[in-house]
Amino acid sequence: MKFFRTHFSYWFLIIALHVSSCQDARQVQPVSVLQLSVVRVGTVTLDLNDFSKNKSAPNNKPLVATFSAPLDLATVPPNIKLQSKNTGLFVDVTLSFLDSDKSISIAPSQSLKSQEEYQLIIGDQLKGAGKEIFPGFTVSFTTIPGSISISSLKINAEDVLTQTRITDIPVADTQIELIFSSPLSASTITTDNIRIFDGNKSIATTLSLSDDN
C-alpha cells in the first residue's frame, strides 16, 4: 500500500508538471511583429531611413504602404494620418486595401501643395490580421515644385494672347505686363530670366513686380 501511494504520488507529480509546462508554453508564445516593407507616392519609392532623399514626390498621386502580413482592417483608419509639416494640418484621405489586405492605398481628397513637406504617420495600435503588433512609424517627404503659366500678356494695355500679331508698337515708353498663374519669387525677376530682343540684340529693360507678386 505504501508503494502504491508513492507510485501514485510520483505519477501525479509528473502529470502536474506536464500540465504546468503546457500552460507556461502557451503563456510565453512570442508575438509576431508587423513590418513596414515599402511606402510609395505614385511611382516614387520613399527612403524609410534617410528622409532627406524624399524630395520629389508627386502631389497628385495616392500613397501606398505595404506591410509584411495582412492587416486587421478595423485598426487601420484610426492609425493612418497624413499631415502637412508646414502648417500642422491633417489632410483628408480615402483608404482602400490592396494585395490581399497587405497594402493600404491612402488617397488625398485633393492634390497636395507643391514643394511642401508632409509626413505619413502610422500609429502603434495598427495590428495584423494574425494579431501581429506594429511599433509605429513616421516617414516624411516633400512634393515636387509646381509649374506656372502665363495668364495674361499685354503690351501698352492691349491683350496680345488673343491676337496673332500686333503692329505699330512705339519704340519708346512701351510697357509690357505679364500675369502668371501663381505668385513669383522676387529673386527670379532678373534680366537673365526676362529679356526682350530686337533681332539678335537685347533691349535694355526695367523690371518691376506687383505688390501681390
Phi, psi and omega in degrees: 000319177299319179297319181296317180295319179294317181295318179296317179298323181297312180291325177298320178295319179296315180296318180297318178295321180295315179298317180297318181293325178294318179296318179297321181297321178292326184285331186256016177300129183292146177266130180285148180252130178283131181254138172274114186276313185200150172231128178238148169243106190063236178263002182270122178272124181280144174279120184273358179250317182241095185292340180296344178276351184268070188249000187225042180281136176295151183261002184230027180234152177287156171269146175230120177252126183246135184245171185281348183208161177301150186261153167281104191298330181294336182270355186285304187308315182286354184244012177239118179226140173241123189230140171281124178284339180287319185250341184082358182280146176271146182264133175291130182227158172247130182257141172215169189236143183228171172052051179056042176071018175269345182235145176248127170266127184241101186255114176298148181291338174211166183302142175288158178290145180289143176051048177232147182269132179234162174224136174265119183253120178248115187286161184276004175263003173295138182230155173274161179298333177265025178072016175296146179259162180227133185282352185091147181198146176230131177233137181247156180204160179241136181282162182291156175298149178278174177245152179238158178224163178276120179271327183209142176223117180236140173242118186051047176070007179257124182289121183256353179287337181265001180241148179285326181198141175243153183227175175058044176274127180294146181288318183267150174058033176278133179245129178244126182244123177248131175242128183254164183287340180219157177301147181260156172278124185302329183291344181265356180274084182226164179287352172284331182261334180233114183223152175239135183242142168249096189069240177261002185259130178282135181264136179295134182225159173244126183251143175216155183242138180294166183298328180266013178063000000 
